Amino acid sequence: MKNTVRYLLFIVALVVAVVVFQMAMPHRFDWTPSFGHDDKNPFGGYVFDSLMAQTLPQGYRAEGTTLRQAAHDSVLRNVLVVTDGARLTSANVTDISHLLSRGATVMLVGVDIPPGDSAYAVYHMGTTTYNHFDLQYVARGIAKHSPYIYDTIYYRYSPRVQTADTRCRQAGPRYANAEYRVLDDLVCSYIESDTARAHRGKMRAIAYMAKGHSYMDQPPGHHFTVAALQPRGRGRLVLVSTPLLFTNYGILDPASRPYVLRLMNLLSARATVRLDASMAGGAVIGTEADRHNETALSFIAAHTALRWAYYTLLVGLVLFFVFSAKRRQRVIPIITAPANNDLEFVKLIGRLYFERHDNADLVLKRYAALADTLRTDEDIDLTDRRRLEANLEEVAQLTGLPVADIRRLVNEVRNLRDQQLQVDDATMMRLVRQMDELTQRL
């Protein structure tokens, strides 16, 4: 074998050994906040998005769309924005107002809204976000069991929030007050508000901290708000100042996970989309997002001469259509409305059940409808076996029926389902009648 071949084989073997050695070495985490959908580092969003997609009942996904695209989407969805100090522009404020007027819940996490900003003038509340997470400081504090690296978030929230439009009434989670011990460095800022105007806007603090950072000169007993909610239009605006908790680390930490899930439950009434800049290759809010999404109409609207020329063209077209339609009116034939076959469909389904005589399936279908009504309207989950007794007592308080009767009904239906039993007509009618009465009393 020639020396050249030996040399090449040695180089190839060395390269393979280095690759194998590098792959076997443990990977170091990157603690830089990115909130990226595919980022599996502590302050990424891979685990957070995966868990939310499986948790929120109406659906959740991260998209690379901008706030403007979400505001003008034909399908109305709740919006989550998680960022590390990005600023809102006037166009962003307009898009958020459009979403709120349609009835969406918009949660802004870590968005920078300093006093004097256009967004602060509209919402009368804001925050100045800063990321001071120091891994070495936290590691030393944990190693020395220092109590000063932790702080407590107090969750205080009224049981129900109602908007002016009763058709878009959104129920809040019926959670008890709670305290969450988190790392002090995970709190990036606090929410400031114009107290008088914010109170008139029905702003309420959801969570606050009592201690705050040592460098903040505040009197004893002052509370530092870290999450606030404000009903606006038919929707709700939620401002959160702890973006580092809306990451893989925050959702995996047993101390902060319940707090994050409580806040995310504010978005559970409707399908939710998180605007992720890492998927779009650019910003989703701010001036960069506005330039990225500049359309022909936005360019025309930004220039006075073009804007008035466009308005003149529209008025001319409207006048042309009006006068042209007046000269060319034709008799419009009467079109028979399509027949409504819903009643025939219901009769067909009823006949199928009658012929099969599957009374057990009818009872289970009615029970599923009852459970869905309780879960949607009252946030009571009858499928949660761990809290079954507490849920039954809450149903009894709502309906005024004895809790023993409700427990007997639930146990009888569950036994029917688990044992795959069959029931006669009288038993079926009795169970359905009891569930109908319970539904009417809600």
C-alpha positions in Angstrom: 0.0 0.0 0.0 1.4 3.3 -1.0 2.1 6.0 1.5 -0.5 8.3 -0.1 -3.3 5.8 0.5 -2.2 5.2 4.1 -2.2 9.0 4.7 -5.7 9.3 3.2 -7.1 6.4 5.3 -5.6 8.0 8.4 -7.2 11.3 7.7 -10.6 9.7 7.0 -10.4 7.7 10.2 -9.4 10.8 12.2 -12.3 12.7 10.8 -14.8 9.9 11.6 -13.4 9.7 15.2 -13.7 13.4 15.7 -17.3 13.3 14.4 -18.2 10.4 16.7 -16.6 12.1 19.7 -18.4 15.4 19.1 -21.8 13.6 18.7 -21.1 11.7 21.9 -20.4 14.8 23.9 -23.3 16.5 25.8 -24.6 19.6 24.1 -24.5 22.8 26.0 -27.7 24.8 26.4 -28.1 28.2 24.9 -29.8 30.4 27.5 -30.5 33.3 25.0 -34.2 33.9 24.8 -35.5 33.2 21.3 -39.1 31.9 21.9 -38.6 30.1 18.6 -41.0 27.3 17.6 -38.2 24.8 16.8 -35.8 25.9 19.6 -35.4 23.2 22.2 -33.2 25.3 24.4 -34.5 26.5 27.8 -35.8 29.8 26.5 -37.2 28.4 23.2 -40.7 27.5 22.4 -40.7 23.9 21.2 -42.0 22.2 24.3 -44.2 25.1 25.1 -46.0 25.0 21.7 -46.2 21.2 21.8 -47.9 21.2 25.2 -50.3 24.1 24.4 -51.3 22.3 21.2 -52.4 19.3 23.3 -53.9 21.3 26.1 -56.0 24.1 24.7 -59.4 22.6 23.9 -60.2 24.8 20.8 -56.8 24.4 19.2 -53.4 26.1 19.3 -50.6 26.5 16.8 -47.6 28.8 16.2 -47.5 30.6 12.9 -45.1 33.0 11.1 -47.9 35.4 10.3 -47.8 39.0 11.4 -50.3 40.8 13.7 -51.8 42.6 10.7 -52.4 39.3 8.9 -54.0 37.8 12.0 -56.2 40.8 12.5 -57.6 40.6 9.0 -57.9 36.8 8.9 -61.4 35.6 7.9 -61.3 33.1 10.9 -61.3 34.9 14.2 -58.8 33.4 16.7 -57.3 34.5 19.9 -53.7 35.9 19.5 -50.6 35.3 21.7 -47.5 37.4 21.2 -44.4 36.4 23.2 -41.4 38.6 22.7 -38.4 40.1 24.5 -39.0 43.8 24.5 -40.4 44.5 21.0 -42.3 47.7 20.6 -45.8 48.2 19.2 -46.4 50.7 16.4 -49.5 52.7 15.7 -50.4 50.1 13.0 -50.0 47.3 15.5 -52.3 49.2 18.0 -54.9 49.5 15.2 -54.7 45.8 14.4 -55.1 44.9 18.1 -58.1 47.2 18.3 -59.6 45.4 15.3 -59.1 42.0 16.9 -60.6 43.2 20.2 -63.7 44.7 18.4 -64.3 41.4 16.8 -64.3 39.6 20.2 -60.8 38.1 20.3 -58.6 37.8 23.4 -55.1 39.3 22.7 -52.3 38.4 25.1 -49.1 40.4 24.9 -46.2 38.9 26.8 -43.0 40.8 27.1 -44.1 43.6 24.8 -42.4 46.9 25.5 -45.0 49.7 26.1 -43.3 52.5 28.0 -45.1 55.6 29.3 -45.6 58.1 26.6 -45.9 55.5 23.9 -48.9 55.5 21.5 -50.0 52.1 22.9 -49.8 53.4 26.5 -52.0 56.3 25.5 -54.6 53.9 24.2 -54.5 51.2 26.9 -53.4 53.4 29.9 -51.1 50.6 31.0 -47.8 49.3 29.8 -44.4 48.0 30.8 -40.7 48.5 30.0 -39.2 45.1 29.4 -35.6 44.2 30.3 -33.9 40.8 30.3 -31.4 40.6 33.1 -31.3 36.7 33.5 -27.8 35.8 34.8 -27.2 32.1 34.7 -24.1 32.2 36.8 -25.8 34.2 39.5 -28.8 31.8 39.6 -26.5 28.8 39.6 -24.5 30.2 42.6 -27.7 31.0 44.4 -29.1 27.5 44.0 -25.9 25.9 45.0 -25.8 28.0 48.2 -29.6 27.5 48.8 -30.0 31.3 48.8 -33.6 32.5 49.4 -32.9 35.8 47.7 -32.9 34.4 44.2 -36.6 33.5 44.5 -39.7 35.7 44.6 -43.4 34.9 44.9 -46.1 35.6 42.3 -49.6 36.0 43.8 -52.4 35.0 41.5 -55.7 36.9 42.3 -58.5 36.8 39.7 -62.3 37.3 39.9 -64.3 34.2 38.7 -66.0 35.8 35.7 -65.4 38.6 33.2 -68.3 39.9 31.1 -68.0 42.1 28.1 -70.6 44.6 27.0 -71.9 42.3 24.3 -73.7 39.3 25.9 -73.3 37.3 22.7 -69.5 37.3 23.2 -69.5 36.8 27.0 -66.4 34.9 28.0 -66.1 33.1 31.3 -62.9 33.3 33.3 -61.4 30.3 35.0 -62.7 29.6 38.4 -59.4 29.2 40.1 -58.7 29.8 43.7 -56.0 32.3 44.8 -52.6 30.8 44.6 -48.9 31.7 45.2 -46.0 30.6 42.9 -42.4 30.6 43.9 -40.2 31.4 40.9 -36.7 32.6 40.2 -36.5 36.3 40.6 -34.4 36.7 37.4 -37.3 35.2 35.3 -39.4 38.3 36.0 -38.4 40.8 33.2 -40.5 43.8 34.2 -43.6 45.1 35.9 -46.8 46.6 34.6 -47.3 50.3 35.1 -50.7 52.0 34.6 -52.4 55.4 34.6 -54.5 54.4 37.6 -57.5 56.6 37.1 -58.0 55.9 33.3 -57.1 52.3 33.7 -59.7 51.9 36.4 -62.3 53.5 34.1 -61.2 51.0 31.4 -62.0 48.2 33.9 -58.4 47.0 34.1 -57.7 44.4 36.8 -54.5 42.9 38.1 -54.4 39.2 37.6 -51.0 38.5 39.3 -48.6 40.6 41.2 -45.4 40.4 43.3 -45.0 42.0 46.7 -41.2 42.3 47.0 -39.9 43.5 43.6 -36.2 43.9 42.8 -33.9 45.5 45.3 -33.0 48.4 43.0 -36.6 49.5 42.6 -37.3 52.3 45.1 -40.9 51.7 46.2 -42.6 52.1 49.6 -43.3 49.0 51.8 -46.5 47.2 50.8 -46.3 48.3 47.2 -47.5 45.6 44.7 -45.7 45.1 41.4 -48.3 43.9 38.9 -47.0 41.2 36.5 -50.2 40.3 34.7 -53.3 42.5 34.0 -56.5 42.1 32.0 -58.6 44.8 30.4 -61.9 44.2 28.6 -62.0 46.3 25.4 -64.9 46.2 22.9 -66.1 42.7 22.6 -62.7 41.1 23.5 -60.1 41.2 26.2 -56.5 42.5 26.3 -54.1 40.7 28.6 -50.7 42.2 29.3 -48.0 39.9 30.9 -44.5 41.0 31.9 -42.9 37.6 32.4 -42.0 36.3 28.8 -39.3 34.0 30.1 -42.0 31.8 31.8 -43.7 31.3 28.4 -40.8 29.1 27.2 -39.7 25.5 27.5 -38.2 26.2 30.9 -41.3 27.9 32.2 -43.7 25.2 31.1 -41.4 22.4 32.4 -40.7 24.0 35.8 -43.2 22.5 38.3 -43.2 25.9 40.2 -44.2 28.1 37.3 -46.1 25.7 35.1 -49.5 26.1 36.9 -49.2 29.8 36.7 -48.5 29.8 33.0 -51.4 27.4 32.4 -53.8 29.6 34.3 -52.8 32.6 32.1 -53.1 30.5 28.9 -56.6 29.3 30.0 -57.7 32.9 29.3 -57.3 32.0 25.6 -59.1 28.7 25.8 -62.5 29.9 24.7 -61.4 30.1 21.0 -58.7 28.7 18.8 -55.4 30.4 19.5 -52.5 31.4 17.3 -49.0 32.4 18.6 -47.2 34.8 16.3 -43.7 33.4 16.0 -41.0 35.6 14.4 -38.7 32.6 14.0 -41.1 30.9 11.5 -41.6 34.0 9.3 -37.9 35.1 9.1 -38.8 38.5 10.5 -40.6 40.5 13.1 -44.4 39.9 13.7 -44.9 43.3 15.4 -43.0 46.6 15.2 -41.8 48.8 12.3 -40.0 45.9 10.7 -43.2 43.9 10.5 -45.1 46.9 9.0 -42.5 47.3 6.2 -42.5 43.5 5.6 -46.2 43.5 5.1 -46.6 46.8 3.1 -49.1 46.2 0.4 -50.2 48.3 -2.5 -53.1 49.7 -0.6 -51.0 50.6 2.5 -48.5 52.4 0.1 -51.4 54.4 -1.4 -52.8 55.2 2.0 -49.5 56.6 3.1 -49.4 59.2 0.4 -52.0 62.0 0.4 -52.2 62.5 -3.4 -52.5 58.8 -4.2 -55.0 58.3 -1.4 -57.3 61.0 -2.7 -56.9 59.8 -6.2 -57.9 56.3 -5.0 -61.0 57.7 -3.2 -62.0 59.6 -6.3 -61.7 56.4 -8.4 -63.9 54.5 -5.9 -66.5 57.2 -5.9 -66.5 57.3 -9.7 -67.0 53.6 -9.9 -69.8 53.6 -7.4 -71.6 56.4 -9.4 -71.1 54.5 -12.6 -72.5 51.3 -11.2 -75.6 53.2 -9.8 -76.5 54.9 -13.0 -75.7 51.9 -15.2 -77.8 49.6 -13.0 -80.7 52.1 -13.2 -80.7 52.2 -17.0 -80.4 48.4 -17.4 -82.8 47.1 -14.7 -84.3 43.7 -15.6 -87.0 41.7 -14.0 -85.5 39.4 -11.4 -87.2 36.0 -11.5 -88.4 34.6 -8.2 -86.2 31.8 -7.1 -87.7 29.2 -4.8 -85.8 28.9 -1.6 -84.1 25.5 -1.1 -86.1 23.1 1.0 -85.1 22.5 4.6 -84.4 18.8 5.0 -83.3 19.0 8.6 -86.6 17.5 9.9 -86.3 14.5 7.5 -82.7 14.0 8.6 -83.8 13.9 12.3 -86.6 11.5 11.5 -84.2 9.2 9.7 -81.7 9.2 12.6 -84.6 8.5 15.0 -85.8 5.6 12.9 -82.4 4.1 12.8 -82.1 4.2 16.6 -85.6 2.9 16.9 -84.9 -0.1 14.6 -81.6 -0.8 16.4 -83.2 -0.3 19.8 -79.8 0.7 21.3 -81.0 2.4 24.4 -77.6 2.4 26.0 -76.1 4.4 23.1 -78.8 7.0 23.4 -78.1 7.4 27.1 -74.4 7.8 26.5 -75.0 10.3 23.8 -77.1 12.4 26.1 -74.5 12.2 28.9 -71.8 13.3 26.5 -73.9 16.4 25.6 -74.4 17.2 29.3 -70.7 16.9 30.0 -69.9 19.1 27.1 -72.4 21.8 28.3 -70.9 21.8 31.8 -67.4 22.0 30.4 -68.1 24.8 28.0 -70.5 27.0 30.1 -69.4 26.3 33.7 -65.8 25.0 33.3 -66.8 21.8 35.2 -65.2 18.6 33.9 -67.1 15.5 34.8 -64.4 13.3 33.2 -61.8 14.4 35.8 -62.0 11.5 38.3 -59.6 13.2 40.8 -62.0 16.2 41.3 -65.2 14.4 40.7 -66.7 15.0 44.1 -65.8 18.7 44.0 -67.3 19.0 40.6 -70.5 17.2 41.7 -70.9 19.6 44.6 -70.5 22.6 42.3 -73.1 21.2 39.9 -75.4 20.7 42.9 -74.9 24.3 43.9 -75.7 25.5 40.4 -78.8 23.4 39.9 -80.2 23.2 43.4 -80.5 19.4 43.1 -79.3 17.1 45.9 -75.7 16.1 45.3 -76.6 12.5 46.1 -79.0 12.4 43.2 -76.4 13.8 40.8 -73.8 11.3 42.0 -76.2 8.5 41.6 -77.0 9.6 38.0 -73.3 9.9 37.1 -72.3 6.6 38.6 -75.2 4.8 36.9 -74.2 6.2 33.5 -70.6 5.4 34.0 -71.4 1.9 35.1 -73.5 1.5 32.0 -70.6 2.6 29.8 -67.9 0.7 31.6 -69.9 -2.6 31.8 -71.4 -2.2 28.3 -74.8 -2.9 29.7 -78.2 -2.7 27.9 -81.1 -0.8 29.4 -84.8 -1.1 28.9 -87.1 1.7 27.6 -88.2 2.8 31.1 -84.7 3.1 32.4 -83.5 5.0 29.3 -86.4 7.5 29.6 -85.7 8.0 33.3 -82.0 8.7 32.8 -82.6 11.1 29.9 -85.3 12.9 31.8 -83.0 13.4 34.8 -80.2 14.8 32.5 -82.7 17.1 30.8 -83.9 18.5 34.2 -80.3 19.0 35.2 -79.5 20.9 32.0 -82.6 23.1 32.4 -81.5 24.1 35.9 -78.1 25.4 34.8 
